[in-house]
Amino acid sequence: MPGISRRTLMRGGGVLLGGGALLPAAACSRLSAPTWDVVVIGAGITGLSAARNLVDHGWSVVVLEARDRIGGQLHTDHSFTSVPVELGAGLIHGRDAYTWELVEESGAETARVRGGSGNGTRIDTDSPPLDFEDAAAYLRRTGVPESDWPPVSIDNEPLDRWSATWMHRHDLFDWWAASRANYRVVDGYDRVLEPLADGLDLRLSTPVREVRRIRSGVELVAGPDGEEVFRADHCVLALPLGVLKAEDVRFDPPLPTSHRDAIRALDTTDALKLVYEFDRPVLPDGPDALGWEPGSDFVFWRLSSGTSEVVVAWASGPSARDLLAREEDERFAIGLTALSDVLGEDLPDPVARTTHDWAADRYSRGAYLYVPPGAHDAPAALAAPVDGVLHFAGEPTTGENTVEGGYANGYDLTDQLIAEL
Ligand SMILES: Cc1cc2nc3c(=O)[nH]c(=O)nc-3n(C[C@H](O)[C@H](O)[C@H](O)COP(=O)(O)OP(=O)(O)OC[C@H]3O[C@@H](n4cnc5c(N)ncnc54)[C@H](O)[C@@H]3O)c2cc1C
């Protein structure tokens, strides 16, 4: 994606409209629920960007977030070691990513991480895929040798689980094949959330349980026991696909068939990071990452080095699923053995370790999204507003499973709302 600014940089100039936003939370009741122009569900990068843009344009907005923190799948753990650890998103993909403007605005320090996944071969994908064809079958049918296939499974599901049409339509065969430098935020990726969240009306620990479409807009029932009611003209739903699939949020009346079918057709991958701290450097001098070793279920990279070293072991797709089916201790043991095998030496016991199970996390229910065969039109179907008041956002509506994608979508969606209303 080109590095165009997503921000209109109106922050601070916005005037909160809508009397309800001025009411104390205690005034909320089913009889006299305060009203906003927009209620945003989910304070991940998508929801925060959407709310930021609306507030900066003078709209009254409340953000309802189930967890006791913002960021969603962008989750920095500052408690593990002296260096912050990313349990979810960790990498900025290339120099063109939109999120660089947030990095600059927050003043965060970045470091380059060796990418190394690209094989440099552009795939000739002129011949159109069949509607329900998977990406592996398509490459086979069009005679692309396996040695030229993009290394999708490093980050995601294997090619036979992807829609060939989706990958073809969005140039994804070549996106994955391209070699690009990745970057990480040294003092924690959550630094980039600061400029977005600043001054927003954020209600943490407020899971939304029900979304009702009413004559004047929407009414949301939220809170640990469903005891709060929020009313608004519009609702932006920046929820993970897994949460939508599990029907954790009820819709009254139910969503149209087109939207329910779209949610059913899309899927989430599994992804797992095992993070170890050793009391001495263990990775070879020089490269900060060990490339993808055929036959290994992991990619390894270092987060810090000095007298001690923090190393990430990354697994995705079927490898991650296999690990997630095991006890946590066993996952760590398998990751350590794999690192030891790749290095060809015994390793010391780690002095600390951490991980996060995104599949078991009830506010995520899986890691990020992929588009299975036949689901290529599902994101667009889900993106269509429902009754002009419900606006789904984020990965399920764009198919783009990155922080950059969520950031851009939060702005794009609300730019459209602002222009139309
Ligand atoms: C392990 C892992 C590694 C990743 N690595 C990268 C990477 O290196 N680079 C990259 O760009 N991307 C990466 N991603 C993907 C990236 O994190 C996501 O694409 C992005 O963060 C999604 O943002 P979002 O706001 O759309 O969704 P989320 O971050 O999932 O936010 C949704 C929010 O909704 C909240 N919520 C859920 N249910 C409710 C409810 N009932 N009521 C209210 N709130 C609710 C959640 O708590 C959450 O805060 C990774 C993801 C994972 C899991």
PDBQT file of the ligand as one rigid body, heavy atoms in Angstrom, charges set to zero:
ROOT
HETATM    1  C1  LIG A 501      -0.335 -13.712  17.054  1.00  0.00    +0.000 C 
HETATM    2  C2  LIG A 501      -0.626 -12.577  16.105  1.00  0.00    +0.000 A 
HETATM    3  C3  LIG A 501       0.421 -11.975  15.423  1.00  0.00    +0.000 A 
HETATM    4  C4  LIG A 501       0.165 -10.934  14.544  1.00  0.00    +0.000 A 
HETATM    5  N1  LIG A 501       1.224 -10.320  13.926  1.00  0.00    +0.000 NA
HETATM    6  C5  LIG A 501       1.010  -9.222  13.182  1.00  0.00    +0.000 A 
HETATM    7  C6  LIG A 501       2.105  -8.455  12.725  1.00  0.00    +0.000 A 
HETATM    8  O1  LIG A 501       3.264  -8.778  12.997  1.00  0.00    +0.000 OA
HETATM    9  N2  LIG A 501       1.845  -7.336  11.994  1.00  0.00    +0.000 N 
HETATM   10  C7  LIG A 501       0.565  -6.940  11.715  1.00  0.00    +0.000 A 
HETATM   11  O2  LIG A 501       0.390  -5.898  11.053  1.00  0.00    +0.000 OA
HETATM   12  N3  LIG A 501      -0.503  -7.651  12.153  1.00  0.00    +0.000 NA
HETATM   13  C8  LIG A 501      -0.310  -8.769  12.890  1.00  0.00    +0.000 A 
HETATM   14  N4  LIG A 501      -1.367  -9.443  13.406  1.00  0.00    +0.000 N 
HETATM   15  C9  LIG A 501      -2.724  -9.057  12.980  1.00  0.00    +0.000 C 
HETATM   16  C10 LIG A 501      -3.187  -7.783  13.683  1.00  0.00    +0.000 C 
HETATM   17  O3  LIG A 501      -2.933  -7.891  15.061  1.00  0.00    +0.000 OA
HETATM   18  C11 LIG A 501      -4.669  -7.600  13.446  1.00  0.00    +0.000 C 
HETATM   19  O4  LIG A 501      -4.929  -7.598  12.042  1.00  0.00    +0.000 OA
HETATM   20  C12 LIG A 501      -5.199  -6.280  14.002  1.00  0.00    +0.000 C 
HETATM   21  O5  LIG A 501      -4.659  -6.011  15.266  1.00  0.00    +0.000 OA
HETATM   22  C13 LIG A 501      -6.720  -6.382  14.077  1.00  0.00    +0.000 C 
HETATM   23  O6  LIG A 501      -7.208  -5.196  14.649  1.00  0.00    +0.000 OA
HETATM   24  P1  LIG A 501      -8.756  -4.991  14.879  1.00  0.00    +0.000 P 
HETATM   25  O7  LIG A 501      -8.927  -3.736  15.630  1.00  0.00    +0.000 OA
HETATM   26  O8  LIG A 501      -9.477  -5.088  13.579  1.00  0.00    +0.000 OA
HETATM   27  O9  LIG A 501      -9.230  -6.251  15.731  1.00  0.00    +0.000 OA
HETATM   28  P2  LIG A 501      -8.815  -6.624  17.230  1.00  0.00    +0.000 P 
HETATM   29  O10 LIG A 501      -7.444  -6.183  17.523  1.00  0.00    +0.000 OA
HETATM   30  O11 LIG A 501      -9.145  -8.049  17.408  1.00  0.00    +0.000 OA
HETATM   31  O12 LIG A 501      -9.796  -5.713  18.093  1.00  0.00    +0.000 OA
HETATM   32  C14 LIG A 501     -11.132  -6.076  18.331  1.00  0.00    +0.000 C 
HETATM   33  C15 LIG A 501     -11.511  -5.578  19.723  1.00  0.00    +0.000 C 
HETATM   34  O13 LIG A 501     -12.873  -5.979  20.002  1.00  0.00    +0.000 OA
HETATM   35  C16 LIG A 501     -12.941  -6.338  21.362  1.00  0.00    +0.000 C 
HETATM   36  N5  LIG A 501     -14.132  -7.151  21.607  1.00  0.00    +0.000 N 
HETATM   37  C17 LIG A 501     -14.326  -8.463  21.347  1.00  0.00    +0.000 A 
HETATM   38  N6  LIG A 501     -15.587  -8.817  21.703  1.00  0.00    +0.000 NA
HETATM   39  C18 LIG A 501     -16.194  -7.709  22.195  1.00  0.00    +0.000 A 
HETATM   40  C19 LIG A 501     -17.487  -7.423  22.715  1.00  0.00    +0.000 A 
HETATM   41  N7  LIG A 501     -18.446  -8.367  22.815  1.00  0.00    +0.000 N 
HETATM   42  N8  LIG A 501     -17.756  -6.163  23.150  1.00  0.00    +0.000 NA
HETATM   43  C20 LIG A 501     -16.818  -5.186  23.079  1.00  0.00    +0.000 A 
HETATM   44  N9  LIG A 501     -15.568  -5.399  22.598  1.00  0.00    +0.000 NA
HETATM   45  C21 LIG A 501     -15.263  -6.646  22.145  1.00  0.00    +0.000 A 
HETATM   46  C22 LIG A 501     -11.651  -7.079  21.599  1.00  0.00    +0.000 C 
HETATM   47  O14 LIG A 501     -11.347  -7.165  22.973  1.00  0.00    +0.000 OA
HETATM   48  C23 LIG A 501     -10.655  -6.196  20.813  1.00  0.00    +0.000 C 
HETATM   49  O15 LIG A 501     -10.100  -5.190  21.617  1.00  0.00    +0.000 OA
HETATM   50  C24 LIG A 501      -1.161 -10.480  14.326  1.00  0.00    +0.000 A 
HETATM   51  C25 LIG A 501      -2.208 -11.072  15.017  1.00  0.00    +0.000 A 
HETATM   52  C26 LIG A 501      -1.956 -12.107  15.911  1.00  0.00    +0.000 A 
HETATM   53  C27 LIG A 501      -3.091 -12.713  16.678  1.00  0.00    +0.000 C 
ENDROOT
TORSDOF 0
